[in-house]
Amino acid sequence: MAYERFATTDPAALATWRARLGPYVLTVGGIEPRKGSLDLIEAYAPPRAVGLGIEPVVLGAVPESDLPSFVAATDAFAFPSLKEGFFLKEGFGLAAMEALTAGVPLVVRDLPVLREVFGPAARFADTPEALATAPAHALTSDDPVRAALGREPAARPTWTEVAARHLALYRSVTGGSHRRVG
């Protein structure tokens, strides 16, 4: 499985993150328009954050080796990425897949492509207001069926399968012809 390092994590590392941050909703990536992180920051901007009883924190870079426990310790994971035309402005949601593998409730931008990838395993939000309230709903409603569904799509794609699908798509677009470069 491509995400297995997120499936099991050290309980001591989880406890460290929880002691440091308390309950938290996590998103990863830069603060830039394509990531939707600006919408997420707006979702938790004062006075809304005060009304929700939260304090937004931007941590900065987290070492790669700490990422599995950091993700697994979160109470909900937000993936607010945007699209341009038909396509996401970034990948299909690797970080969100990692969160699902860790068994973390997932909230993603309400886009057809993300509905296709995550299906009933995720909660969907389309506005900053919804991005603020959907994680709270995920936290207050224990949903073991959704959690089980979350592990299912996370286990599906492997790098080999993804590469094979890309090659098949490219061949279908080019009619099977190719030209070697170099």
PAZAPA-4460 file (N, C-alpha, C; in steps of 0.05 Angstrom, whole numbers, plus 32768, in hexadecimal, padded with zeros to 4 digits):
% residues 182
    n_x    n_y    n_z   ca_x   ca_y   ca_z    c_x    c_y    c_z   seq   type   mol
   8011   7FE8   8000   8000   8000   8000   8012   8019   8000     1      M     A
   800B   802C   7FF0   801C   8044   7FEC   801C   8055   8005     2      A     A
   8009   8052   8017   8007   8065   802E   800B   8056   8048     3      Y     A
   8017   803F   8048   8018   802E   8060   8025   803C   8078     4      E     A
   8037   804E   8074   8044   805B   808B   8030   806C   809B     5      R     A
   8019   8073   808F   8004   8082   809D   7FF0   806F   80AB     6      F     A
   7FF1   8056   80A5   7FDD   8043   80B0   7FE3   803D   80CE     7      A     A
   7FFC   803C   80D6   8003   8037   80F2   8018   804B   80FA     8      T     A
   8014   8057   8111   8027   806B   811B   802D   8065   8138     9      T     A
   8042   8070   8141   804C   806D   815D   8039   807C   8170    10      D     A
   802D   806E   8183   801B   807B   8196   8028   8092   81A5    11      P     A
   8042   8090   81AB   804F   80A6   81B9   8051   80BF   81A8    12      A     A
   8056   80BB   818E   8057   80D2   817B   803C   80DF   8179    13      A     A
   8026   80CF   8179   800B   80DA   8178   8006   80EB   8191    14      L     A
   800E   80E0   81A8   8009   80EE   81C1   8019   8108   81C2    15      A     A
   8031   8109   81B6   8041   8121   81B5   8033   8137   81A6    16      T     A
   8028   8130   818E   801A   8144   817E   8001   814E   818D    17      W     A
   7FF2   813C   8199   7FD9   8143   81A7   7FDF   8155   81BF    18      R     A
   7FF5   814F   81CD   7FFC   815F   81E4   8005   817B   81DB    19      A     A
   8013   817C   81C5   801D   8196   81BA   8007   81A7   81AF    20      R     A
   7FF4   819B   81A1   7FE0   81AB   8192   7FC3   81A9   819D    21      L     A
   7FBE   8195   81AE   7FA2   8190   81B6   7F92   8186   819E    22      G     A
   7F78   8187   819F   7F68   817F   8187   7F6F   8192   8170    23      P     A
   7F72   8186   8158   7F78   8197   8141   7F6E   818C   8127    24      Y     A
   7F68   819F   8114   7F61   8199   80F9   7F7A   81A0   80E9    25      V     A
   7F82   818E   80D7   7F9B   8191   80C9   7F97   8193   80AB    26      L     A
   7FA7   81A4   809F   7FAA   81A4   8082   7FC8   81A7   807E    27      T     A
   7FD2   819C   8068   7FEF   819E   8062   7FF2   81AB   8047    28      V     A
   8009   81B7   8043   800F   81C5   802A   8014   81E2   802F    29      G     A
   801C   81F0   801A   8022   820C   801C   8009   821D   801F    30      G     A
   800D   8236   8027   7FF7   8249   8028   7FF6   8257   800D    31      I     A
   7FE6   824D   7FFC   7FE4   8257   7FE0   7FC9   8251   7FD5    32      E     A
   7FC0   8261   7FC1   7FA5   825E   7FB7   7F9E   8242   7FAD    33      P     A
   7FAF   8234   7F9E   7FA8   821A   7F93   7FA3   8205   7FA8    34      R     A
   7FAF   8208   7FBF   7FAB   81F4   7FD5   7F90   81F9   7FE4    35      K     A
   7F84   8210   7FE0   7F6C   8217   7FEE   7F71   821E   800B    36      G     A
   7F8B   821F   8013   7F92   8225   802E   7F88   8241   8037    37      S     A
   7F87   8253   8024   7F7D   826E   802B   7F60   826D   8033    38      L     A
   7F50   825B   8025   7F34   8258   802D   7F32   824B   8049    39      D     A
   7F44   8239   804F   7F44   822C   8069   7F4B   8240   807F    40      L     A
   7F5F   8251   8079   7F66   8266   808C   7F4F   8279   8090    41      I     A
   7F42   8280   807A   7F2A   8292   807C   7F14   8284   808D    42      E     A
   7F11   826A   8089   7EFD   825B   8098   7F00   825D   80B6    43      A     A
   7F19   825F   80BE   7F1F   8261   80DB   7F28   827C   80E4    44      Y     A
   7F24   8291   80D4   7F2C   82AC   80DB   7F1A   82B7   80F0    45      A     A
   7F24   82C8   8102   7F13   82D5   8115   7EFE   82E5   8106    46      P     A
   7EE6   82E9   8110   7EDC   82DE   8129   7ED1   82C1   8127    47      P     A
   7ED1   82B5   810F   7EC7   829A   810C   7ED6   8287   811E    48      R     A
   7EF0   8289   811F   7F00   8277   8130   7EF9   827A   814D    49      A     A
   7EF5   8292   8156   7EED   8296   8172   7ED2   8289   8177    50      V     A
   7EBF   828C   8164   7EA5   8280   8167   7EA6   8261   8168    51      G     A
   7EBA   8256   815A   7EBD   8239   8159   7ECF   822F   8170    52      L     A
   7EDB   8242   817F   7EEC   823B   8195   7F07   822F   818D    53      G     A
   7F12   823A   8177   7F2C   822F   816D   7F40   8246   8169    54      I     A
   7F59   823E   8167   7F6E   8251   8161   7F7F   8246   814B    55      E     A
   7F7D   8252   8133   7F8D   8248   811C   7FAB   824B   8122    56      P     A
   7FBA   8236   811A   7FD7   8236   811D   7FE3   822D   8103    57      V     A
   7FF7   823C   80F9   8006   8234   80E1   8021   822A   80EC    58      V     A
   8027   8210   80E9   803F   8205   80F5   8058   8209   80E3    59      L     A
   8054   820B   80CA   806B   820B   80B8   8073   81EE   80B1    60      G     A
   808B   81EA   80A8   8094   81D0   809F   8095   81BC   80B6    61      A     A
   808C   81A4   80B1   808D   818E   80C4   809F   8179   80B7    62      V     A
   80B3   816E   80C5   80C4   815A   80B9   80B5   8143   80AE    63      P     A
   80BD   8139   8097   80B0   8123   8089   80AC   810B   809B    64      E     A
   80C0   8105   80AC   80BE   80EE   80BE   80A9   80F1   80D3    65      S     A
   80A1   810A   80DA   808C   810F   80ED   8070   810F   80E1    66      D     A
   806E   8111   80C7   8055   8114   80BA   8040   80FE   80C0    67      L     A
   8047   80E4   80C0   8033   80D0   80C6   8026   80D3   80E1    68      P     A
   8035   80D8   80F6   8029   80DC   8110   801A   80F6   8112    69      S     A
   8024   810B   8105   8017   8125   8105   7FFB   8122   80F8    70      F     A
   7FFA   8114   80E2   7FE0   8110   80D4   7FCE   80FE   80E5    71      V     A
   7FD8   80E8   80EF   7FC8   80D5   80FE   7FBD   80E1   8118    72      A     A
   7FCB   80F5   8123   7FC2   8101   813D   7FAC   8116   8139    73      A     A
   7FA8   811F   8120   7F94   8134   811C   7F78   8129   8120    74      T     A
   7F66   813C   8126   7F4B   8134   812A   7F3B   8134   8110    75      D     A
   7F44   8144   80FD   7F38   8144   80E2   7F4D   8150   80CF    76      A     A
   7F4B   8147   80B6   7F5E   8151   80A2   7F4E   8160   808D    77      F     A
   7F57   8178   8086   7F4A   8189   8072   7F5A   8189   8058    78      A     A
   7F4D   8184   8042   7F5A   8185   8027   7F4A   8198   8016    79      F     A
   7F4F   81B2   8019   7F3F   81C7   800B   7F48   81CF   7FEF    80      P     A
   7F58   81BE   7FE2   7F63   81C5   7FC8   7F4E   81CE   7FB4    81      S     A
   7F57   81DF   7FA2   7F45   81EB   7F8E   7F49   81DD   7F73    82      L     A
   7F37   81E4   7F61   7F3A   81D9   7F45   7F3C   81F0   7F32    83      K     A
   7F46   81EA   7F1B   7F47   81FD   7F05   7F3B   81EF   7EED    84      E     A
   7F24   81F8   7EE4   7F16   81E9   7ECF   7F0E   81CE   7EDA    85      G     A
   7F15   81B9   7ECC   7F0D   819E   7ED5   7F21   8192   7EE9    86      F     A
   7F3A   819C   7EEA   7F4F   8190   7EF9   7F55   819D   7F13    87      F     A
   7F5E   818E   7F27   7F68   8199   7F3F   7F81   81A9   7F38    88      L     A
   7F87   81BD   7F48   7F9E   81CD   7F43   7FB7   81BF   7F4E    89      K     A
   7FB4   81A7   7F59   7FCA   8198   7F63   7FC3   817A   7F60    90      E     A
   7FD1   8169   7F6D   7FCD   814C   7F6B   7FB1   8144   7F74    91      G     A
   7FAC   812A   7F74   7F91   811F   7F7A   7F8B   811E   7F98    92      F     A
   7F9E   8124   7FA9   7F99   8124   7FC5   7FA9   8110   7FD5    93      G     A
   7FC3   810F   7FD0   7FD5   80FD   7FDF   7FD2   8101   7FFD    94      L     A
   7FD4   811A   8006   7FD3   811F   8023   7FB8   8116   802E    95      A     A
   7FA2   811A   801F   7F88   8111   8029   7F87   80F2   802A    96      A     A
   7F93   80E4   8017   7F94   80C7   8017   7FA4   80BE   8030    97      M     A
   7FB9   80CC   8036   7FC9   80C4   804D   7FB9   80C7   8067    98      E     A
   7FA9   80DD   8068   7F98   80E0   8080   7F83   80CA   8082    99      A     A
   7F77   80C2   806C   7F64   80AC   806C   7F71   8092   8076   100      L     A
   7F89   808E   806C   7F98   8075   8075   7F9C   8075   8093   101      T     A
   7FA0   808D   809E   7FA5   8090   80BB   7F8A   808E   80CA   102      A     A
   7F74   808D   80BC   7F5A   808B   80C9   7F4F   80A5   80D3   103      G     A
   7F58   80BB   80C7   7F50   80D6   80CF   7F38   80DF   80BF   104      V     A
   7F24   80EB   80CC   7F0D   80F6   80BD   7F17   810B   80A8   105      P     A
   7F0B   810B   8091   7F15   811B   807B   7EFF   812E   8071   106      L     A
   7F07   8148   806D   7EF6   815C   8061   7F05   8166   8048   107      V     A
   7EF8   8165   8031   7F04   816E   8018   7EF2   8182   800A   108      V     A
   7EFE   8190   7FF8   7EEF   81A4   7FE7   7EDA   8194   7FD7   109      R     A
   7EC3   819F   7FD5   7EAD   8192   7FC7   7EB1   8195   7FA9   110      D     A
   7EC1   8183   7F9D   7EC6   8183   7F80   7EC0   8168   7F75   111      L     A
   7EB6   8166   7F5D   7EAF   814C   7F52   7EC7   8138   7F52   112      P     A
   7EDF   8142   7F4C   7EF6   8130   7F4B   7EFC   8125   7F67   113      V     A
   7EF8   8135   7F7C   7EFE   812C   7F97   7EE7   811A   7FA1   114      L     A
   7ECF   811E   7F98   7EB9   810C   7F9E   7EBF   80F0   7F92   115      R     A
   7ECA   80F1   7F7A   7ED1   80D7   7F6C   7EE7   80C8   7F7B   116      E     A
   7EFB   80D7   7F84   7F12   80CA   7F92   7F0A   80C1   7FAE   117      V     A
   7EFD   80D2   7FBD   7EF8   80CC   7FDA   7EDC   80C1   7FE0   118      F     A
   7EC9   80C6   7FCF   7EAE   80BC   7FD3   7EA3   80C0   7FEF   119      G     A
   7E96   80AB   7FFA   7E89   80AE   8014   7E9C   80AE   802B   120      P     A
   7EB6   80AB   8026   7ECA   80AC   803C   7ECF   80C8   8046   121      A     A
   7EC8   80DC   8037   7ECE   80F8   803E   7EB5   8108   8043   122      A     A
   7EB8   811E   8050   7EA4   8133   8052   7EAC   8149   803E   123      R     A
   7E99   8156   8032   7E9F   816A   801D   7E96   8185   8026   124      F     A
   7EA6   8199   801F   7EA1   81B5   8025   7EA8   81C7   800D   125      A     A
   7E97   81DB   8008   7E9C   81EB   7FF0   7EA1   8209   7FF6   126      D     A
   7E9E   8211   800F   7EA2   822E   8016   7EB4   822F   802F   127      T     A
   7EC0   8246   8034   7ECF   8248   804D   7EBF   8242   8066   128      P     A
   7EA5   824A   8066   7E94   8243   807D   7E91   8225   8080   129      E     A
   7E8D   8217   806A   7E8A   81FA   806B   7EA4   81ED   8073   130      A     A
   7EBB   81F8   806A   7ED5   81EE   8072   7ED9   81F1   8090   131      L     A
   7ECC   8204   809C   7ECE   8208   80B9   7EBC   81F5   80C9   132      A     A
   7EA4   81F0   80BE   7E91   81E0   80CD   7E93   81C2   80C8   133      T     A
   7E9B   81BA   80AF   7E9C   819D   80A9   7EB0   818E   80BA   134      A     A
   7EC8   8198   80C1   7ED9   8189   80D3   7ECD   8186   80EE   135      P     A
   7EBF   819A   80F8   7EB2   8198   8112   7E9D   8181   8112   136      A     A
   7E8E   817F   80FC   7E7A   816A   80F9   7E88   814F   80F8   137      H     A
   7E9F   814D   80EA   7EAE   8134   80E9   7EB8   812C   8105   138      A     A
   7EBE   8140   8115   7EC9   813A   8130   7EB3   8132   8143   139      L     A
   7E9B   813C   8140   7E86   8136   8153   7E75   811E   814C   140      T     A
   7E78   8113   8134   7E68   80FC   812C   7E7B   80E4   8127   141      S     A
   7E7C   80D2   8139   7E8C   80BA   8136   7E7F   80A9   8120   142      D     A
   7E8E   80A5   810B   7E83   8097   80F4   7E96   8080   80EB   143      D     A
   7E94   8069   80F8   7EA6   8053   80F1   7EA4   8049   80D4   144      P     A
   7E8C   804B   80C9   7E88   8043   80AD   7E99   8055   809B   145      V     A
   7E97   8070   809F   7EA7   8083   808F   7EC4   807E   8093   146      R     A
   7ECD   8078   80AC   7EE9   8072   80B1   7EF3   8059   80A1   147      A     A
   7EE2   8045   80A1   7EE9   802C   8092   7EEA   8032   8074   148      A     A
   7ED7   8042   806A   7ED7   8049   804E   7EF0   8059   8048   149      L     A
   7EFA   8069   805B   7F11   807A   8057   7F2A   8069   8051   150      G     A
   7F2D   8053   805F   7F45   8043   805B   7F44   8035   803F   151      R     A
   7F2C   8030   8035   7F2A   8023   801B   7F36   8032   8003   152      E     A
   7F2E   804B   7FFE   7F3B   8059   7FE7   7F59   805E   7FEC   153      P     A
   7F61   8061   8005   7F7D   8066   800A   7F8E   804E   8003   154      A     A
   7F82   8036   8004   7F91   801E   7FFD   7F91   8018   7FDF   155      A     A
   7F80   8025   7FD0   7F7E   801E   7FB4   7F96   8024   7FA2   156      R     A
   7F9D   803E   7F9E   7FB1   8043   7F8A   7FCE   803E   7F94   157      P     A
   7FDD   8032   7F82   7FFA   802F   7F87   8008   803F   7F71   158      T     A
   8021   8045   7F75   802F   8055   7F61   802F   8046   7F46   159      W     A
   8032   802C   7F47   8033   801C   7F2E   8018   801E   7F20   160      T     A
   8002   801C   7F2F   7FE7   801E   7F23   7FE2   803A   7F18   161      E     A
   7FEA   804E   7F27   7FE6   806A   7F1D   7FF6   806F   7F04   162      V     A
   800F   8065   7F03   8020   8069   7EEB   8013   805A   7ED3   163      A     A
   8009   8042   7ED8   7FFD   8032   7EC2   7FE4   8041   7EB8   164      A     A
   7FD4   804C   7ECA   7FBC   805B   7EC1   7FC4   8074   7EB1   165      R     A
   7FD9   8082   7EB9   7FE2   8099   7EAA   7FEB   8090   7E8E   166      H     A
   7FFA   807B   7E8C   8003   8071   7E72   7FEC   806A   7E60   167      L     A
   7FD8   805C   7E6B   7FC0   8055   7E5C   7FB1   806E   7E52   168      A     A
   7FAF   8082   7E63   7FA2   809B   7E5B   7FB2   80A8   7E44   169      L     A
   7FCC   80AA   7E48   7FDC   80B7   7E33   7FDA   80A8   7E18   170      Y     A
   7FDA   808D   7E1A   7FD7   807D   7E01   7FBC   8081   7DF4   171      R     A
   7FA7   8084   7E05   7F8D   8088   7DF9   7F8A   80A3   7DEC   172      S     A
   7F98   80B7   7DF7   7F97   80D2   7DEB   7FA7   80D4   7DD2   173      V     A
   7FBE   80C5   7DD1   7FCF   80C7   7DBA   7FCA   80B1   7DA5   174      T     A
   7FB6   80A1   7DAB   7FAF   808B   7D98   7FC4   8075   7D99   175      G     A
   7FD2   8073   7DAF   7FE6   805E   7DB2   8001   8064   7DA7   176      G     A
   8003   807A   7D97   801D   8080   7D8C   802D   8090   7DA0   177      S     A
   8046   808E   7D9E   8058   809D   7DAF   8072   80A3   7DA1   178      H     A
   807E   80B8   7DAA   8098   80BF   7D9F   80AC   80C1   7DB6   179      R     A
   80C2   80B4   7DB3   80D6   80B5   7DC8   80E5   80CF   7DC6   180      R     A
   80E9   80DC   7DDC   80F8   80F5   7DDD   8113   80F0   7DE9   181      V     A
   8128   80FB   7DDC   8143   80F9   7DE8   8155   80E6   7DDA   182      G     A
***
